[in-house]
């Protein structure tokens, strides 16, 4: 794994992800406004949906997308026939379809709920205690429940190229402050059994 040291504590993360914090400003300038990003997000959400549909066959399954952002992935799930959908994100004011999808701002609001699948798209690398968080999510799963997640790969071809090039590319790509971790496949192979999970599948696209 690659991780920042010293690790950012919870108060620092709260500042980074506040309404006027660096992450919100980054999203407004580089992510939300660009039309090209909307096209890219549409293609990415189609790919994510295929992964979910392969893992979760029953359309009546209760699905939680943690860090759901604008809810676009959950909209794809709704169009794909899934009905019992939930999303958690600190910034849900820009989300539509609130009548058909259950949105919450924090974990405490779903204390009594359990899910058949929890998705984490680009979430774990932003947490200062990812393993602890996975254990927390495990308690929210129904029997046979699954977690589907995507993280940046510390052993990817792109990462190897950046380290060979050196210069300033490493800091730019890692984005310390936003990305606290880059994970290796071996990290999950070694640790998921210890956490009580069984790995059903994993893949990498080289990035």
C-alpha positions in Angstrom: 0.0 0.0 0.0 0.9 3.7 -0.4 -0.5 6.1 2.3 0.2 9.5 3.6 2.1 10.0 6.9 1.2 11.5 9.2 -2.3 10.5 8.6 -5.0 13.2 8.5 -7.3 13.0 11.6 -11.1 13.3 11.5 -11.2 17.0 12.2 -8.9 17.6 9.2 -11.1 15.4 7.0 -14.2 17.3 8.1 -12.6 20.5 6.9 -11.5 19.1 3.6 -15.0 17.8 2.8 -17.0 20.8 4.2 -19.2 22.8 1.9 -16.4 25.3 1.2 -13.5 22.9 1.7 -10.9 22.0 -0.9 -12.8 18.9 -2.1 -16.0 20.7 -2.7 -14.2 23.5 -4.6 -12.4 20.9 -6.7 -15.6 19.2 -7.7 -17.3 22.4 -8.6 -14.4 23.6 -10.8 -13.2 20.3 -12.4 -16.0 17.7 -12.1 -19.5 19.1 -12.0 -19.3 21.8 -14.7 -17.6 20.0 -17.6 -19.9 18.3 -20.1 -17.2 15.8 -20.9 -17.3 14.6 -17.3 -21.0 14.0 -17.6 -20.4 11.8 -20.7 -17.6 9.9 -18.9 -19.7 9.5 -15.8 -22.5 8.0 -17.8 -20.2 5.4 -19.3 -18.7 4.7 -15.9 -22.1 4.2 -14.3 -23.0 1.7 -17.0 -19.9 -0.3 -16.2 -20.6 -0.1 -12.5 -24.2 -1.3 -13.0 -23.0 -4.3 -15.0 -20.7 -5.2 -12.1 -23.6 -4.9 -9.6 -26.0 -6.9 -11.8 -23.4 -9.7 -12.0 -23.1 -9.8 -8.2 -26.7 -9.1 -7.1 -29.3 -10.9 -9.2 -32.5 -10.2 -7.2 -34.1 -6.9 -8.2 -35.8 -6.6 -4.8 -32.4 -6.5 -3.0 -31.8 -3.6 -0.7 -28.8 -1.6 -2.0 -26.8 1.2 -0.3 -24.4 3.4 -2.3 -22.1 5.0 0.3 -20.6 8.3 -1.0 -23.3 8.5 -3.6 -22.4 12.0 -4.8 -25.1 13.2 -7.2 -26.9 9.9 -7.1 -26.1 9.1 -10.7 -25.1 5.4 -10.0 -28.3 4.9 -8.1 -30.3 6.4 -11.0 -28.7 3.7 -13.2 -29.8 1.1 -10.7 -33.3 2.5 -10.7 -33.4 2.3 -14.5 -32.0 -1.2 -14.4 -35.0 -2.4 -12.3 -33.7 -2.2 -8.7 -36.3 -0.5 -6.5 -35.0 -0.6 -2.8 -32.2 2.0 -3.2 -30.4 4.1 -0.6 -27.6 6.6 -0.8 -25.4 8.4 1.8 -23.4 11.5 1.1 -22.8 14.7 3.0 -23.8 16.7 0.0 -27.2 15.6 -1.3 -28.8 19.0 -2.0 -28.2 18.6 -5.7 -29.7 15.2 -6.0 -33.0 14.7 -7.7 -35.3 11.6 -7.7 -35.5 11.9 -3.9 -39.0 10.5 -4.0 -37.8 7.2 -5.6 -34.4 6.8 -3.9 -33.8 7.2 -0.1 -31.0 9.7 0.5 -29.3 10.4 3.8 -26.5 12.7 4.9 -24.7 10.5 7.4 -24.4 6.9 8.7 -26.3 7.6 11.9 -29.5 8.1 10.0 -29.6 4.4 8.9 -29.0 2.8 12.3 -32.0 0.4 12.0 -31.4 -0.6 8.4 -29.5 -3.5 6.9 -28.6 -4.1 3.2 -28.0 -6.9 0.7 -25.3 -5.0 -1.0 -23.2 -1.9 -0.2 -21.3 -0.2 -3.0 -18.3 2.1 -2.4 -17.1 3.8 -5.6 -13.9 5.6 -4.9 -14.5 6.0 -1.2 -12.0 3.9 0.8 -9.0 5.9 -0.3 -10.5 9.0 1.3 -10.9 7.4 4.7 -8.2 7.5 7.4 -9.3 4.1 8.8 -10.6 2.0 5.8 -10.4 -1.4 7.5 -12.3 -0.1 10.5 -15.0 1.3 8.2 -15.3 -2.0 6.4 -16.0 -3.7 9.7 -18.6 -1.1 10.4 -20.3 -1.8 7.1 -20.2 -5.5 7.7 -22.6 -5.0 10.6 -25.1 -3.4 8.2 -25.2 -6.4 5.9 -28.0 -9.0 5.8 -27.0 -12.6 5.8 -25.0 -13.3 2.6 -24.7 -9.6 2.0 -22.0 -8.2 -0.3 -19.7 -5.2 -0.5 -18.7 -4.0 -4.0 -16.0 -1.4 -4.1 -13.5 0.3 -6.3 -10.2 1.8 -5.2 -7.0 3.2 -6.9 -4.3 0.6 -7.4 -0.9 1.2 -6.0 0.6 -1.5 -8.3 -1.0 -0.2 -11.5 0.9 0.4 -14.7 0.2 4.1 -14.4 1.6 4.2 -10.9 4.8 2.4 -11.9 5.2 4.8 -14.8 4.8 7.9 -12.6 7.4 6.6 -10.1 9.8 5.9 -12.9 9.3 9.5 -14.2 9.7 11.0 -10.7 9.7 14.8 -11.0 6.4 16.3 -9.8 4.0 13.7 -11.2 3.9 11.6 -8.0 2.4 14.4 -5.8 -0.1 15.5 -8.5 -1.3 11.9 -9.1 -1.5 10.9 -5.5 -3.2 14.2 -4.5 -2.3 13.9 -0.8 -5.1 15.3 1.3 -7.8 13.8 -0.9 -6.3 10.3 -1.5 -5.1 9.0 1.8 -4.4 5.5 0.5 -3.6 3.6 -2.7 -4.3 -0.1 -2.3 -2.6 -3.2 -3.6 -4.5 -6.4 -4.6 -2.4 -8.4 -2.1 -3.5 -6.1 0.7 -7.1 -7.2 0.2 -6.2 -10.9 -0.5 -4.4 -11.0 2.9 -6.8 -9.0 5.0 -10.4 -9.7 3.8 -10.5 -13.2 5.2 -9.3 -11.8 8.6 -12.2 -9.4 8.5 -14.7 -12.2 7.9 -15.2 -11.6 4.2 -14.9 -14.0 1.3 -13.5 -12.4 -2.0 -15.8 -13.4 -4.8 -14.0 -11.6 -7.6 -11.5 -8.8 -8.3 -10.2 -7.1 -11.4 -7.9 -4.3 -12.5 -7.9 -2.0 -15.6 -4.3 -1.1 -15.2 -5.1 2.3 -13.7 
